[in-house]
């Protein structure tokens, strides 16, 4: 198998390492670039991985790569590895626009919509999440320049920062720079007050879209409302407790 390091965010001038992992020892490992032999390495008897470095990457290096190996006993050549794509960022392309569904607060389990526009260059649009080595979704908006990504039934695992990129139709192994980000933040609140013989449990959950002051105030208002509700309930409960206690005297 063949792996690529780094696997994304490669710009012209960077160094990229391609690692060919072998299931057995081999005499020689070959690296192919879009069907043409790019490089090869003679292997020691106990080596099971060959590394190939692309120094000072150029836009012309953006294409498919695969590897295969040769053995001496019995003489033969392995099958080709699954191809991987080296995608290089071309900063001449404008970053994509991004927007998120207008709801300021959504409950866990609802859908969140993120839209990305490829600035009219066509091609495939990718949705990235910070901390993930590969795009989480992609879409080819044929006949238009906007992709609509839906986070279905959001959970705490969907919290994070999202961005978009696109591969222009004219150069599918070239990428635009990442665009601006939007944030999906999950805030959960669980408050519990226990009285004998009364148990009061208050729960609240909200999700923030964008990290703006309005959304923070909205969730803050929810927390304040819940706390006030707990305070009122506590006061009421204590009153009942003292009345019952007085009646028992």
Secondary structure, DSSP 8 states (H G I E B T S, - for coil): -EEEES-S-EETT--EEEEEE-SS--SEEEEEETTEEEEEEE--TT--EEEEEE-S--GGG-SEEEEEEEETTTTEE------EE--EE-TTS---EEEE-S-SEE-TTS-EEEEEE-TT--SEEEEEETT-SS-SEEE--TTSSEEEEEE-S--GGG-EEEEEEEE-TT-TTEE------EEEEEEEEEEEEE-SS-EEEEEEEEEEES--HHHHHHHHHHHHHHHHHHHHHHHHHHHHHHHHHHHH-
